[in-house]
Amino acid sequence: MHTWSTFPERAETVVVGAGCVGCSAAYHLAESGREDVVVLDRGPLFETGGSTSHAPGLVFQTAGNKLMTEMASYTRDLYDGFGDFRTCGGIEVAYTEDRWDFLKRKREWGQSYGIDEGQLLTPEEVEARVPQINADVIYGGYYVPSDGKADAVSAAESMAEEAREAGVEFYGHTEVTDIDTTDGSIDAVDTEHGRIEADEVLVATNIWGPLFGEMVGTDIPLVPCAHQYLVSDELDELEGAEREIEQPLLRHQDHSLYYRQHGERYGIGSYNHESLLVAPADIYGPDKLDDLGLEYPSLREFTEEHFYENTHPDHDRSAFDAASELVPGFEDCEWTSAINGMFSFTPDGMPILGPDEDTEGLWWALAVWVTQSGGAGDIVASWMEDGTPRLDGSRVNASGAHVSRFQSHAGSREYTYGRGAQQYREVYQLIHPREQPDGQRALRRSPFYDRQADLGAEFYDSDGWEVPQWYESNETLLETYDVPDRPDWLSQNWSKVQGAEHQHLREKVGMVDMTTFTPIEVSGSGALEFLQGLLTNDMDVTPGRMRYSAMLNEDGGVLADLTVARLGDERFVLFTGGGSSATLHSRWVTEHAPDDGSVDVTAHVSSRTGIGVFGPDSRKVLSDLVEADLANDEFPFYSAQETYLGSIPVTMLRLSYAGELGWEIYAPTEYGSQLWDAIREAGEEYDIAPVGWAALDSTSMEKGFRLWGTDLTPEHNPYEAGIGFAVDLDTDFVGKAALVEDKNDDSPSDRIVPITLDEEEAVVDAGHPVFADGDLVGYCCRADYGYTIDAGIAYAYLPEEYANSGQDVEIRYEGDAHPATVRSGPLFDPDRDKMIR
């Protein structure tokens, strides 16, 4: 143990926070070869007083997305290797039929994401493993034998001991009072025991994260929340229970409860109460604990009313009543301990990882539960060491946890607390993937918003933007077009109008709101040279032409796919998606731009609006509106022109994400209303229809166009993702070395393929496993119905031996096996006749 006489004056890396996340990061940094690392915590080592100190340590590995599942599985294996994990299994029970169907889907997610031993149990089989439950009130359970309990404090200490052997120093009882920066770079951390100059600082303080954000002027959208945990006295049903053969963990998600065994006692965790938010600044330090009579700063006094009264807005009974119905032994028991313990939520329920945008050398690892703590530490450590997030040495898609995914409004207290409270309330709820939040809506509206609302637009929230998915005004199209029904869960938050809009766009013409798309303008004498070194394709095209390109990280993983228009010798515009795509992609471009003044980068995140006019009649609609000649010879496919639509200055791109003849038309936002009205009025003669993004997604799937974040992520390189045509190896670009190494590697790799379901009108959802010859070979990364080809479509990365057209496969959905066939793409208009006419 170090003494204050040896307190360092300098370190290469300072980690603030010695909970399980900070210790995991320090351990993995040491594993990568770093020696000059110092870890600080305001509390004692290693029971520091944060969330790690009181966490029940439940590791249910299967989550609703791949990243969280993979981090949980890595955490389980890491802590098990240290002897700080007890494998007892985990069971999630279904109280309703809807939850039982959900557990069928969850088991399949587990298979897709690497949890292959999951089982569905009957009520009797659940009772055999957890005898004290009332099996009559459940439909069954989802059981993962390798789930279990992590001893978070012990795991933190084990990782710290390993790190110490590699030279990492740990100091407890050391409060960091400030983070010093100079010219936007880390300079030092100030502590109560002195100043430590540093090159890098990682903040892993969880519930205190926003306070550190204030030190450097960074908004950290995170709010601490309290939830309840109680431990009963001895239950008769557990008399004589041996710790070596512990019962599985238990989740009762329909009433926001979980259970774990403590020998002959039984613990219960409850989210079944109103959101109890706590401001980070109000979380007392060790000097105030005596006043509260509490053991840790992350605890609050137990509030009986939240356990015995129903205060949760979505439940019909109190936590005590619901818990006792499932475990009747609780009805007459006493409680040996009861706490309100704090942890944290972000607006989207995901962690906050990665490098700070404005302060070079500052890193964040926050809003991480024990379940994912070991994996989060590995990811951020590899990111710090090599510039690329990896998990267990492999490429990983950490975009959903990236600190820069948040938009400007997310820094506000109202938004963070409002959405954080919703995430808390819904953490165990049965939430449909397309279900939309109620609060903090309509923060960002396109200039067409009021017109769209009048047309009955169904708006989805996309990082604050209100994005139309379909329009009630188009219900009359269902008299013309046939659209198959969807079963049960798949029909929720969906409308047949999507299928009608899809077909109408294919046969006539539609107009799509493209406002969320973000033009990133790159100009200057060094623009061409810069983009040649950043993007995979050759950007040296004639002004007025466009190129499709990928943007890679150093590992060769796809960070973005972009349409790039060269509008002048020294002026390019890169078009990417909206929301987090806008901030993540524009940040990457900006940070890689030379600082010699030869390049200017401007991201038009909100200053441009756009409309896509797609379909066979799109040229007819636009020809009399714009000054440019839209004839094929004068305005060929994949070209761009700056012209006028009426009096409106516009940039027109000859392309179509729907795979039809069409143009994307962008203008300064203040012209937006006039742009919408002019196109809609000119289109009346041709029966133009406003079309939502649901139809644009399904048309793009038929055409085989990729969607970043689903079938295009940093986990795969461009060749695997089917966009190798956008790679020119005659240029030098970020990620080329890794890409060439991958290309020359003879080891098996996966590649993406379209799959069509054989059953008439069948449709599945993303995240479900694909089997061939009885073996799991991949999972659906994207799925929908193709209304033109009249078949369900899924895209999956499959091993080469299963990726050939005609290969028979099956897709599992809710326990049913749907026969399907691998196809060669595109499924629609493979010769591009419709786009280039």
N, C-alpha and C positions, 0 to 999 in steps of 0.2 A: 504494500500500500504506500502510495506516495505521500509525502508531507508537504506542508506549505513552503518549506525551505527549498524544495525542488520544483516549485510551481513554474511552469515554462514561461518564457518571454516570447517564444516564437514556435509555430508549428506549421507544417505544410497544410494540414487539414484539421479543422476543429469541428467536432460533432457535438451539437447541443441537444442533450436528451439521452439518458442512459436507460430508457425502457427497452422493450424487446426490439423495436424498430431501429433505434439508434445503435444498439449493440449488434444487431444483425448487419447493419451497414458497416460498422467498424470491423467486424469479423471478416466480412467479404472484401473490404478494402485491404485488410492485412493479407488475406488470401491472394489478392492480386499483386502483392509485393510492396505495398505502401508500408512504410515504417514510422514516418513522422506524423502520427495521428494522435490527437488529444480529444478525449470525450469528457464533457462536463455535464453535471446535473445539479440542480438546486437542492435536491433531496439526498438522502443517504443512498449509497450503493448497496444492493441493486433494487431494493424495495423503495423506490424513489418517491412514491406518493402520487404518481400519475395513474393513468388508466391501467397500465400493466400491473400495478400493485394489487388491484382488487378484481381484475378480470377473471371470470370463471374459466376461461381458457378453452371454450368449446371450439372444436375444429370440425365443422361440417364442411366437407370439401366441395360438394356440388353447388355451384352458383349459377345464376342466370346468364352469365357471360363467360367467355373462355379465359380472359385475363384473370378474373377473380378466382376461378376454379384452379387454374394452373398455379397461382401464387399460394393458394391454400394447400394444394398437394405438395408443393415444394416445402412449405413450412412444416407440414406433418413429417415429411421424411427427414428434414434437417434436424428438428427437435428430437425426433425418435433416435437419430444417430448420437445425440448427446445424452440420451437417457432421460430426457425431460418431457416425454410424451407417453401417455398410457393409452394403448389401443383397446378400446372397449366397444367400438362401433357406434353408429348413430342412426336413429330412426325418426323420421318425420311422419306423423300420423295425419290421416284425413278425417275430418269431422263432418264433411259434406261431400256429396257426389262431385261437385265442381273441384274440390281439392283433390279428390281421388284421381280425377282425370289429369289434374295438374301434376300430381306425383308420377303419373305415367310419363308425362312429357319431361319431367325433371330427371327421371331415370335415364331417359334417352339423351338429354343434355350431358349427363354424366358420361355416358358411353362416348358421345362425340368429343368430349374434352379430356378423356383419359381416365375416367373413373369407371372401369369396366366390370367391377364386381358388385355393382348395385343390384338389389333385389326388391321385388314387390312382395310384401307379406300380407297374409290374411289377418283379420283381427285376432284370431286365435294364435297365430304365429307371433304377432307382436306381444300378446299377453304371455306367451311362453318365455320371452326374453325379459319382459318387464311385468312380473306377476301382480304388482300392486295396482295396475290400471284396470279400468272398467272397459272391457273390450266391446261391450254392447253399444257404446256411443261412437265407435269409429268404423270406417269402411275398410281400413287397412293402413299400411305404412310403407315408406321407402327406406330401405335398410342398406347402409354402406358399412361393411365390417371393418374397414380400415380407418374410419373416423374415430375420434377420441378426444382426450383432454391434454392440453398443453399446460405445463406448469410455467407460466410466463416469466415469473421472477427468476426461477431456477434456470430457464433457458437463456435469459438475458445474462445471468452470471456465467453460465457455461460458455457462451459465445465471447464474453468479455475475457475470460481466462485464456481462451485460445488466442484472442487478439493480443493480450498482454505478452504472451510468449513470443509474438512477432514484433513486439516493441511498442504497441499502442498503450498510451497512458490514460488512466481513468481518474477523475477527481469528482467526488461528491461534495455536498454542502457548498457548492460554488454557483452562485447566481450570476447569470449573464445580465448585465445592466444595459448594454448597448452593443450594436454592431456598427463599426466605423467603416466608412467607404471614402474613397478618393477617386474623383473623376469617373464615377460609375463602376468602380471595382472594389472588391473586398480589400480592406486594409488590416483590420484587427477586430477582436472582440474584447469588450471591456467587462471585467468581472469584479465581484466584491473583493477578490484577492489579487487583482492586478490585471494588466493588459496583455493579451496574447496576439502578436502579429500573426497573420495567417494569409495563405493564398486562397484557400477555399473554406467555406463554412456550410455545413449541412444542418438544417434545423429539423429536428425530429422530436418536437415537444408536444405534438398532438393537440390537446385542448388549449394549450397556450400559444398555438401557432399564430393567430391573428396579432398578438402582442408583439411578436418578432417582426411581423409584416409592418407594423407601425414604425418600427425602428428604421426601416429602409424605404418607407413609402410604397409598399406593395400591399394591395388588398388581398387578403386570404379569405375566400368565401367558406368559412367553417364556423359552426356554432356548437359549443358543448351542450349536451343533453343529459339528463339524469334518467336512469331507469332503475327498477327495483330488483333486489335479490334477497331472498329469504332462505334460511336453512331450518328445517323442522327439528323437533326432538326425535327420539328414536321411534320409528314406525314398526308396528308388529310385523308387517309384511317383509321388513328388511332384517328382522332379528337373525343374528348369526351370519349376516352377509360378510363375505370375505372380500377384501380389497383387491386380491389378486384376480378375482373373477367378477369384476365390476359389471354392472348392467350397462347396456348401451345408453348413450345420451338420448334425450327425447325432446322433440319439438311438437308443440301443439299450435301450429301457426294460425289456425282459424280463430284463435283467441289470443294471439300474440304472446305466447308463453313458451318457456323451455324448462327442462328439468335435468338435473344430474345427481348422481348418487354421492353421498359423503358417508361411506360405511353404512351404519344402520340409520342414518339420517338421510333426508331427501331435500335437495335444493330446488328452488323454483325462481326463475327469472321472468320478469313481467315487463312487457311493453304495453300492457293493457291499461293504459291511462293516458290522460291528456299529455301533450308535449310539455316537458319541464325544461325549458331553455335557461342557460346560465351564461351571462356575459363573461368572456375570458378574464377581464379585468377584475371581476368579482370573485374569482377563485382564489381563496386565501392561500398564502404561503405557510411554511412550517411554523412561523412565529405566531400565527393566529389559530393554530389547531387547538391549543389548550382552551381558548375561549369558546370554541364550538364543541369541545368534547369529542372530536373525531380523530381517527387514526391517520387519514390521508387528506391532502388538499382536494383530491378528486372525489370525495364523498360528501354527501349531504345527509341530514337527519332523515330517517325513514318517515314517510308521510302516510299514515294509516288510511286516510280517506282515499288515496289513490289505489289501494289494494282492496279495500272492503266496499267501496262504492264504485259505480260504473261512471268513469269520467272520460273514457275513450269515445270519441264521436262516432266511431264506426262499429262499436260492439253493443250487444244487447244485455250484457251482464258484467258484473265485476270480475276482476282477476281472481279473487278468492272463490267465487261461485263456479267459474269456469274451470279453475284448477281442481277444485274438489269433485266436480262431476267426473273428470277423467281419473283422478287419484282420490278415491273416497277416503283414504286414510288421513287426508288433510282436514277433514271436517271437524275433528275433535283434537287435533294436535296443538301443541304449543310451538312457538318459534324461538330457537336459541339465538338467532341473529337476524337482523333485517337492516338493509342499507338502501340508500339511493345513491347509485354509483354513476359517475360521469364518463361518457365517451363522446365522440363527435360525429356530426353529420355535415356533409357538403350539400349544395343544392341539387345535385344529381345522385347522391349516395355513393360516389366513387372517391378513391383516395386522391391526394394531391402530391404528385411526384414531379421531379425534374428541376431544371435550372431556371432561376429567376430571369425574367425578361430584361429587366433594367439594371441589375447589379451583377456584373461578371464575377464568377466565383462563388455565388450564393446559390444553394440548393435547398429543396424542400422535400420532406417525406412525412406527410401529415394525413390525418383522417384514416388511419390504418388500424384495423382491429387485430387482435392477437391471431385470428384465423389466417390472415394474409401477411403477418408481420415479417416472418423469415424471408418470404419471397420478395416482399417490397424492399427489404434491405439489400438483397442480391441485385435487384433491378437497378436501384439508384446507385449502388456501388459500381456496377459495370458501366453505367452511364457516366459517372464521374471520371472513371479511369480511362475509358476508351471513346467516350463521346456518343455511344450508342447503347440504348437499353437492351439488356439481355437477361434471360432467366435460365439459370443452369447452363450457361454458355450458348444458348440458342436464341435466334431472333424472336422477339416478342412484340406484340402490338400494344404498346403502352399509351397510345393516343388518348384513350378514354380516361386516363388518369393524369394526363399532362397538365401541369399548372397553367399553361397558356390556352387551355380549351375554353376558359371562361371569357365572357364578353364584359364590356365596361360596366353594365348595370349590376353584374354579380358582386361587385365590391360594396354595394350598399347594404346597410344593416337591414333595411326592410326586406330586400330580396333574399339575402342569405338566411335571415331568421324565418321568413315566411316559407321558403322552400325547404329549409332544414327541418322545420317543424313538420312539414308534409312528409319528408323522407322518414322521419321518426315514426309518424303515425302509420305509414304504409310499409314499414320494414318487413313485416310478416304478412301483409295483406295479399290477397289474390288480385294482383294488378295486371291487367292486360297490357301487352307491349305497346299497343296503340292507344291506350287510355291516356287522356290528356290532363294535365294539372289544372286545378281550378283557380288558384291564386296567382298573382304576379303575371297576368296575361296582358296581351296587346301592348307590350312595351315598345315594340318595333313594328311599325306598320308601313307597308309599301304605299305609294301614292294612289294605288288602286283599291285600297282596303275598303273604303265605303261602297264603291261600286260592286266589289266582290260580295260584301255583306248583303247588299240588296239582292244579289243573285242567289243567296242562300249558300254561300261558301261554307264548307266544313273546314274550319281552321285547325291546324296542328301547330303546336309551339315548337319552334326550332331556334334554340338559343335566343329567345326573346322575340324572334320574328313570327308573325302570324302567316302561315303558309297554307293556301287552299289545297285541300286534298281532292275534293269533288264539289260539284255545285248542284243544289236542289233544283235549280232552274232547268237542269238537263234531265230530269226524271222523265220528261216526255220522250226522250230518245229511246227509252226502254220499249216504246211501242214499235220501234224500228229494228232494234238490235236484241238478239237473244243473249242473255247472260246467265250462266249456271249458278245455282244456289251454292252456298258454302255451309258446312256443318258447324253447329254449336260454337265452340271457341273461335274458330276461324272466321265466323260471321260477325263477331263483335267488333264494334268500331270500324265497320266496313260498310260499303254501300254498293249495290249493283250498278249504280251510276258510274263507278270506275270503269266497268266493262263497256258500258255504252259510250263513254267519252273516248276510251281507247279505240273502239271501232270507228267512231265518227271521225276522229283525227286521221285514221288510216284511209277512210273513204272520201273525206271532204277536207276540212281544215279546222284547226283549233288554235287558240291563243293561250299561252302559258306564262304565268308570272315568273320572271327570272330575276327578280330584284335581289334575292339572297346571293346570287352568284357575284363573285368579287373579282373585278379587274385589278390586277397588280401591274402598274405601269413601271417599266424599266427603261430609262433613257440616259443619254450621255455618250461621250466618245468611247467609253469602255463597255457599253451595253452588250454588244455582240460577243466580245471576248469573255465577259462575265457569264453570259448565259450559255456559251459553249462549254464552260467549265462547270456549270451547275446542272444542266439538263442533259438527258440521255440522247436526244436527237440532234441533228445538225440544224442549227438555227440560222445559218447563212442562206436565207431564202430571199427571193425578190420582194421588195416592199409591196404590200398588198396581198401576200400569200400567208398561209397559216401552216403550222406544224403541230401535230399531237406528240406529246413527250411525257416521259416520266421524270420524277425528281426522286433521287435515292438518298438514303443515309449511307454512312461509311461501310455498312455491312452489305450493301446492295439491296436492301429491302425497300419497297416502294413507299415513299412518303406521300406522294401525290401523283395524280395524272392531270395534265394541264393541256388546254388548247392555247397556243401561243400565236398571236397575230403580229406580224412585222408591219408597222404602219409607216415607217420611215427608215432611213439608213441608220439612225441612232435611236430609234424609238420602237419599243416592243410592248405588247400588253399580254400578260398571262392571265387566263381566266380559270378560276377555281370555284369551288362551291361556297356556301355561306356558313354562318355559325362558326363552329370550331375550326372548320377547314380554312376559313378566312384568316383567323388569327394564327393558327399553327403554320400554315403554308406561307403567309406573308412574313411571319417572324423568321422562318428559315431563309427566305430569300434575302431579307434585310440583313440578317446576321452574317451572311456569306458575301455580301456586296463589298467591294474594295472601299477602303476609307480614304482614297487619294483624290476624291472629288470627281472621278471620271464617270461615276454612275449615280443616278438618282432613282430611288425606289419610292413609289407612292401607291399605297393600298387603298383603293376606293371602296372601303368597307360599306359605307352608307351613302356616299355621294353620287352613286350611279343607280339607275333603275333599268329594268329590262323586260322585254316581252319576246317570247319565242312564238313565231308563227310557223306552224308545221302542218304539212298535209299536201295532197295532190293539187289543191287549189291555192296554195300559199302565194305563188307568183302572181296569180290573178288578183288576189286581194291587195298585194303591195305595189303592183306595177304602176298604178296611177297615183300612188301616194308619195313615192320617193323620187328624187331627182336622178338617182343612179339608174342605169340600164340594167334590168334584172335578167336579161337574156343569158342563156347558158354560156355563150362565147364571151360575153362582156363581164359577167359576174359568175365565174366558174365555181364549182364545188371546192371548198376549203380555201376560199379567198375572203378578204375583208376590205371594206371601203368605209371611209368617212364621208357622209353625205347628209342630205336633209330629207326628213319626212314631214312634208308641209313646211312649216317654219321651224321645225325642231331639229337641232343638230344631233345626228345619231351616228353611231358606229354599228355597221351591219356585218355580221359574220354569216357566211354561207355554210351552214352545218345544221344538224338536227339530232338531238339526243334521242328523238323518237325513231330515227331511222327512216325518215321521210324527206321529201323535198321541203326545204324550209330555211329560215333565217332567224338568228338571234339578233335583237335590235336593242342597243343600249343608248341611254341618254342621261344627261344630268337629271338628278332626282326632281328638280323643280318643274321639269317638263312632263312629268309622269302622267298626270291626269289627262292632259291633252293627247299624249301618246296612246293611252288606252282608248279614249273616245274616238280618235281618228281611225284606228285599226278596226275597232268594233263596228263603227258605222260603215266603213268600206267593205267589211266582211259580210254584212247582212245579205247582200246579193248572193253570196256563196254559202249561206247557212253556216257561218262561222260560229263556233261554240267556245266559251271559256272552258279550259281543261285543267284539271287539278294535277298535282304531282303524283297521285296514286296511279293515274293512267300513264303519266310520263315514265314512271318506274317500270310498269309492266310492258310498255312498248320497247323500252330500252333493253329489257331482258330478252325479248324476242330477237332483238337485233344483235345481242351479244355485247353490248357496251357495258363497261365496268362501272361500278359504283364504289368510290373510295370509302373505306370504313367497313364495308361488308365483304365483297368479293375481291377487294384490292386493299391490302394492308402491308405494313412493314414486315410481316412474317414471310412474305414471298418476294422473289425477285421478278423482274418483268417477263422473263421467259416462262416461269411457272405460271404467271398470271395471264399469259396469252397476249401480252403486248410487246413481245420481243421485236415486232416490226418498228417500234418507236425507239429502238436502240441503235445508235451508230457508233460502233467501236473504233471508228477512225478519229473520233474526237475524244478528248480527255475530260472526264467529269467526275464529280463526287460519287464514290461508290463503284467506279469502274474496276478497280483492282479486285474487289471482292466479287464482282459480277463475272469477271473473266475467270477467276478461280472456280466459281460455281459452275460456269459453263464447261470448264475443262475437267471437272470432277466426275468420275465415272460412277459414283455412288448413286443409288436410286433416289429420285426426287418425284414430287407430286406435280401435277399440272391441272389447271382448272378445265372443266368440261361442262357443257350443258347436258342436263338429263331431263327427259320427258316422262311423265307418269303414263303407264299403259292404260289404266282404268279411265273410262269416259268421265269427264268432268271432275276428276280427282284433283285435289290440291293439298299441299302440305305447307309447313312453316319452316323458317330458317332454324338452324341449331339441331336438326334431327339427323340421326346416323344413317349412313349408307352402307349396305352390306352387299358382298358378292361372294358367291360360293360358300355362304355361311360365315364369312369373315368380315369383321368391321374394316372398311377400307377408306372411310372419310365421313364427312358430314356436310349438310346443306349450309353453305354460307349465305345463300340468298335464295328466296323462293317466292313464287307468285303464280298467277294463271296467265297463259298466253291466249288472249281472246281472238287473235287472228289465226294462229295455228290450231286453236281449239284444243289445248292440252295444258296440264299443269307442268310448270317448269321449275327446276332447281339447278343451282350451280354448286359444284363441289370440286375440291382438290383431291384427285385420286392418284394412286401410284400408276406408273406408266403401263403396267401390265393389265390394268383395269380401265384405262382411259381411252380405249379405242372405240370408235363408232360401232354401235351394234351390241356392245357389251350389256348383258342382262345384269341388273342390280335390283335391290329393293330398298325402299326408304321406310324406316320405322316411324310411325306417328301414333301416339297414344296406345301403344301396344300392338297396333295392326301393321302388317307388312304390306306395303304398296309396291307392286311390281313396276319397274321402270327400266328405261333404256338409255344408255349413253349415246349422245349424238355428236356429230361434228357441227360446229357453228359457222356462221350465224344460222339460227333457225328460221329467220325471216329475211328475204331479199339478200341472199348470200353474194350476189354479183353487184350489189349497190345500184341497181338500175333505177330504183325509185329516188335515191338521193341525188343522182347526178343528171336527172332528166331536165 
